[in-house]
């Protein structure tokens, strides 16, 4: 069955900064490039360390081509909203061959590739797939050796399970096969003695590539443009060009004084990364979750009560599944509606019990919605959002209700089915 209400883009926001709620952005990396505080300044460079960087090739587009055989071999982009609107979040390699690139408007992309197939983004599906892959990675290395850098990239420190590059390559090859077995997807991999070179090695051979950079063959890295180094970006690359720095070799040999004068302390970090002196480690978030939010912008605005109810339910189910995946329950819930004129209505309510139950969240969301200004045919709803707050570890305890009997449901088993077969494979029946 074709899904008529789909996401324009997906922003898994975690925090309480509602002032920037409706800023139109793409998914950005979870963590940035190494800063001075991330480097171990007591050593010059890592020795006897083995890091692998995994980049899932054109991830969103690859997933869509995997799930729809008619899209295979054709130029595909993800991020469109119909009518030529939207931004290219990723493009298949067939589309990239025409010059279609991330960040380009769909209208511009179709000018250079008229046969481009532009699809809406379905974030929950991609995130579910990535969660499966991250769990599979734990079969090979301890959890604290894994860093998810973005929605389609991660690092793993193979040092605890590999004594040399030969063993590291064997383990990485096994991970590559496991990714193919589990999700039928390809990934490009780079192995090196530091994270920066591992990430650069991934770029040497794409798609479905595998490259190894050691202290002995790091010359392969030096011929790459300086803009390929993480943290540099397009604007900084232009500033480097003005200084006569074109390649990573140029950057590695540049004057510390010149770079510091132009970029401050980040200039020194760029130089160290280019020289292979990245001494950062696997980064993991240590702070506890304070909130979970999901905001869903629709391809076509809606106003009919049945459509609104379906949308609120879909968002609520996703929020609850994310709570359960983190073993959390929530005490407060926030619901918001943004209209076509960019105004919005919202409210925050305290939940009866700390919960991650789909039924409780959905029924509470409906009661909140009834108090809000509602979309009409003249002023439809463009975006719906939900947030949960006051999060605590789920102790599997629940206050019994003496007046109502509600059966316990095997939500975690249902979550596993959804992770394996997709969001629409099964859902809890909720009375109207």
C-alpha positions in Angstrom: 0.0 0.0 0.0 1.4 3.4 -0.9 1.9 5.7 2.0 0.3 9.1 1.3 1.7 11.0 4.2 5.5 10.9 4.2 8.4 12.9 5.7 10.1 15.8 4.0 13.1 15.4 6.2 13.9 13.8 9.6 15.3 15.6 12.5 15.9 13.4 15.6 16.2 16.4 18.1 17.1 15.8 21.7 16.9 18.8 23.9 14.6 21.6 24.8 15.5 24.4 22.4 12.1 25.0 20.9 13.2 28.5 19.6 14.9 26.7 16.7 12.3 24.1 16.3 11.3 24.9 12.8 14.6 25.7 11.3 14.9 23.8 8.0 18.0 21.7 8.4 19.3 18.4 7.2 20.6 15.6 9.5 24.0 16.7 10.7 26.8 14.6 12.2 26.2 13.6 15.8 29.8 14.7 16.6 32.2 17.1 15.0 35.8 16.6 14.0 38.4 16.3 16.9 39.1 19.5 18.8 42.0 20.3 21.1 40.3 18.8 24.1 39.8 15.5 22.3 43.5 15.1 21.4 46.1 13.4 23.7 48.8 16.0 23.6 51.2 13.8 25.6 51.9 11.7 22.5 52.7 12.7 19.0 50.7 10.0 17.2 49.0 6.7 17.8 51.1 3.5 17.5 49.8 -0.1 17.3 46.2 1.2 17.1 43.6 0.0 14.5 40.5 2.1 13.8 37.9 1.3 11.1 35.6 3.9 9.6 32.4 2.5 8.0 30.5 4.7 5.6 27.2 3.3 4.3 27.3 4.2 0.6 24.5 6.8 -0.4 22.7 5.3 2.6 19.1 6.6 2.1 19.1 6.1 -1.6 20.7 2.7 -1.3 17.9 1.6 1.2 15.2 2.8 -1.2 16.9 1.0 -4.2 17.1 -2.1 -2.0 13.4 -2.0 -1.1 12.2 -1.2 -4.6 13.7 -3.2 -7.5 12.3 -0.7 -10.0 14.7 2.0 -8.7 17.9 0.0 -9.1 20.3 1.3 -11.6 18.4 4.6 -11.9 19.3 8.1 -10.7 17.6 8.5 -7.3 17.7 11.2 -4.7 16.1 11.3 -1.2 14.6 14.6 0.2 12.0 15.6 -2.3 8.5 16.6 -1.4 6.7 16.5 -4.7 6.4 19.3 -7.3 10.1 19.8 -7.5 10.4 21.0 -3.9 12.8 19.9 -1.2 16.6 19.5 -0.8 18.7 16.5 -2.0 19.7 14.8 1.3 21.6 12.1 -0.6 21.8 10.8 -4.1 22.5 7.4 -5.6 25.8 6.9 -7.5 23.8 6.9 -10.8 22.5 10.4 -9.9 26.0 11.6 -8.8 27.3 10.7 -12.2 25.2 13.5 -13.6 26.4 16.0 -11.0 23.6 15.7 -8.5 25.0 16.5 -5.0 23.9 16.7 -1.4 22.4 20.1 -0.4 21.3 20.9 -3.9 17.6 21.8 -4.4 15.5 19.1 -6.1 14.6 21.7 -8.8 18.3 22.3 -9.6 19.0 18.6 -9.5 16.3 17.9 -12.1 17.7 20.5 -14.4 21.0 18.7 -14.7 19.3 15.2 -14.5 15.8 15.3 -15.9 15.2 11.6 -15.3 16.0 11.9 -11.5 13.6 10.1 -9.3 13.1 12.2 -6.1 11.8 10.4 -3.1 10.6 11.7 0.3 12.8 10.9 3.3 11.5 8.3 5.8 13.8 8.8 8.8 12.4 6.2 11.2 13.1 3.5 8.7 16.7 4.6 8.1 17.3 5.0 11.9 15.9 1.5 12.5 18.2 0.0 10.0 21.2 1.8 11.5 20.2 0.6 15.0 20.3 -3.0 13.7 23.7 -2.5 12.2 25.1 -0.9 15.3 23.8 -3.8 17.4 25.5 -6.2 14.9 28.8 -4.3 15.3 28.7 -5.3 19.0 29.2 -8.9 17.9 32.8 -8.0 16.9 34.0 -5.3 19.3 32.9 -4.1 22.8 30.2 -1.5 22.9 32.6 1.2 24.3 34.8 0.8 21.2 32.0 2.0 18.8 31.2 5.6 17.9 28.2 6.4 15.7 29.4 9.6 14.0 26.3 10.3 12.0 23.2 8.6 10.7 25.3 6.7 8.1 28.8 6.6 9.5 30.5 5.1 12.4 34.0 4.3 13.8 35.1 1.2 15.7 38.4 0.7 17.6 39.6 -2.8 16.7 42.7 -2.6 18.9 41.2 -4.8 21.7 40.5 -7.6 19.3 43.4 -7.2 16.7 47.1 -7.4 17.3 48.1 -6.1 13.9 46.8 -4.8 10.7 46.4 -8.3 9.2 44.0 -9.3 12.0 42.2 -5.9 11.8 41.6 -6.4 8.1 40.1 -9.9 8.8 37.7 -8.5 11.4 36.7 -5.6 9.2 36.1 -8.0 6.3 33.8 -10.1 8.5 31.9 -6.9 9.6 31.4 -6.1 5.9 30.0 -9.5 5.2 27.7 -9.2 8.3 26.3 -5.9 7.0 25.5 -7.6 3.7 23.9 -10.6 5.4 21.8 -8.6 7.9 20.5 -5.7 5.7 21.7 -6.4 2.2 23.6 -3.1 2.0 27.1 -2.2 1.0 29.5 0.0 3.0 32.9 1.5 2.2 35.5 0.9 4.9 38.8 2.5 5.8 41.3 1.1 8.3 44.2 3.1 9.8 46.1 3.9 13.0 44.0 6.9 13.7 40.4 8.0 13.1 41.2 10.8 10.6 43.2 8.6 8.3 40.6 5.8 8.6 37.9 8.3 7.5 40.0 9.6 4.6 40.9 6.0 3.6 37.1 5.3 3.1 37.1 8.0 0.4 39.8 6.3 -1.6 37.5 3.6 -3.0 33.7 4.0 -3.3 31.2 2.5 -3.3 31.7 -0.8 -1.5 35.4 -0.1 -1.1 38.0 -1.2 1.4 41.3 0.7 2.0 44.1 0.4 4.5 46.4 3.2 5.4 49.5 2.5 7.6 52.4 4.6 8.6 54.3 3.1 5.6 51.7 4.0 2.9 50.2 7.3 4.1 51.4 9.0 1.0 48.1 7.9 -0.5 46.4 10.4 1.7 48.6 13.3 0.9 47.5 13.8 -2.7 43.8 14.3 -1.6 42.4 17.8 -1.6 42.6 19.6 1.8 38.8 20.0 1.7 38.4 16.2 2.2 39.8 16.6 5.8 36.9 16.6 8.3 36.3 20.0 9.9 37.7 21.9 6.9 34.5 22.3 4.8 34.0 24.5 1.7 34.6 27.9 3.3 37.8 26.9 5.1 39.0 25.2 1.9 38.7 28.5 0.1 40.6 30.2 2.9 43.3 27.5 2.6 43.5 28.0 -1.2 44.2 31.7 -0.6 47.1 30.6 1.5 48.4 28.3 -1.2 47.3 25.1 0.5 45.6 22.8 -1.9 46.3 19.2 -0.8 46.6 17.4 2.5 50.4 17.3 1.8 50.4 21.1 1.6 48.4 21.3 4.9 50.7 18.9 6.7 53.8 20.9 5.7 52.3 24.4 6.4 53.6 26.8 8.9 52.0 26.5 12.4 52.2 30.3 12.8 50.4 30.9 9.5 47.6 28.4 10.3 47.1 29.7 13.8 46.9 33.3 12.5 44.2 32.4 10.0 42.2 29.8 11.9 43.2 30.1 15.6 43.8 26.9 17.5 41.8 25.0 14.9 44.5 25.6 12.4 46.9 23.7 14.6 44.4 20.9 14.8 44.0 20.8 11.0 47.8 20.5 10.7 48.0 17.6 13.2 45.2 15.7 11.5 46.8 16.1 8.1 50.1 14.9 9.4 48.5 11.7 10.9 48.9 13.0 14.4 45.2 12.6 15.4 45.4 11.1 18.9 41.7 11.3 19.6 39.8 8.2 20.9 36.4 6.8 20.4 33.9 9.4 21.5 30.8 8.3 23.4 28.0 10.4 24.9 28.1 10.1 28.7 25.3 12.5 29.6 21.9 11.0 30.4 19.0 11.7 28.1 16.8 14.6 29.2 14.3 14.5 26.4 13.4 12.8 23.1 11.6 14.6 20.3 10.4 13.9 16.8 9.1 16.5 14.3 7.5 15.3 11.1 7.0 17.7 8.1 4.5 16.4 5.7 4.8 16.3 1.9 1.2 17.5 1.6 -0.5 19.5 4.4 -3.5 17.9 6.1 -6.6 19.0 8.0 -9.0 16.0 8.1 -9.4 14.6 11.6 -8.7 11.0 10.4 -5.4 12.1 8.8 -4.4 14.1 11.9 -5.1 11.2 14.1 -3.0 8.9 11.9 -0.1 11.3 12.0 -0.2 11.8 15.8 -0.3 8.0 16.2 2.6 7.4 13.9 4.8 10.0 15.7 3.7 8.6 19.1 4.6 5.0 18.1 8.0 6.2 17.0 8.7 8.1 20.2 7.6 5.1 22.4 9.8 2.7 20.4 12.8 5.1 20.9 12.0 5.3 24.6 12.0 1.5 24.9 15.2 1.1 22.9 16.9 3.3 25.5 15.1 1.6 28.4 13.4 4.9 29.4 10.0 6.1 30.6 8.6 9.6 30.4 6.7 11.8 32.8 5.7 14.7 30.5 4.6 15.0 26.9 4.6 17.9 24.5 2.5 18.1 21.3 2.8 20.8 18.6 1.2 21.6 15.3 2.7 24.0 12.8 0.4 25.5 10.2 1.0 26.6 6.6 1.5 30.2 7.7 4.4 29.0 10.0 2.4 29.7 13.1 2.0 26.9 15.6 0.0 25.7 18.5 1.4 23.5 21.3 0.9 22.3 24.9 2.8 20.4 27.5 1.1 17.9 29.9 2.1 15.7 32.8 1.4 12.0 32.1 -0.6 10.0 34.6 2.2 7.5 35.1 5.8 7.3 33.9 5.4 5.3 30.7 6.6 4.2 27.3 3.2 2.6 26.4 1.9 3.4 22.9 -1.7 3.5 24.1 -1.1 5.9 27.0 1.0 8.3 24.8 -1.5 8.2 22.0 -4.6 8.8 24.2 -2.8 11.6 26.0 -1.7 13.2 22.8 -5.3 13.2 21.5 -6.5 14.9 24.7 -3.9 17.6 24.2 -4.8 18.0 20.5 -8.5 18.6 21.4 -7.4 21.7 23.4 -5.3 23.1 20.5 -6.3 25.3 17.6 -6.9 22.8 14.8 -6.0 22.7 11.1 -8.7 23.6 8.7 -9.2 23.4 5.0 -8.2 27.0 4.7 -5.2 26.7 7.0 -3.8 23.1 7.0 -1.2 21.5 9.2 2.2 21.3 7.7 4.2 19.8 10.6 3.4 17.7 13.7 5.8 17.2 16.6 6.0 15.4 19.9 8.4 15.5 22.7 8.7 13.5 26.0 10.5 14.8 29.1 11.4 14.0 32.7 13.0 10.7 31.5 13.9 7.9 33.9 15.2 4.4 33.6 12.4 1.9 33.1 12.2 -0.2 36.3 9.3 -2.3 34.9 7.1 -1.1 37.7 3.6 0.2 37.2 0.8 1.5 39.5 -2.2 -0.8 39.3 -5.5 0.7 38.3 -8.3 -0.8 40.5 -11.1 0.4 38.1 -9.7 -0.5 34.7 -8.1 -3.7 33.4 -5.7 -3.2 30.6 -3.6 -6.1 29.3 0.1 -5.9 29.2 1.4 -6.0 25.7 4.7 -7.5 24.4 6.0 -4.1 23.1 9.7 -5.2 22.9 8.8 -8.2 20.8 6.8 -5.9 18.5 9.7 -3.5 18.3 12.0 -6.3 17.2 9.6 -7.2 14.4 9.5 -3.6 13.3 13.2 -3.4 13.3 13.5 -6.4 11.1 10.5 -6.0 8.8 9.7 -2.3 8.9 7.3 0.1 10.8 4.2 -1.1 9.0 4.5 -4.8 9.7 2.5 -4.8 12.9 0.9 -2.3 15.3 -1.2 -2.2 18.5 -4.9 -1.9 18.0 -6.2 1.3 19.7 -9.9 2.0 20.0 -11.3 5.3 18.6 
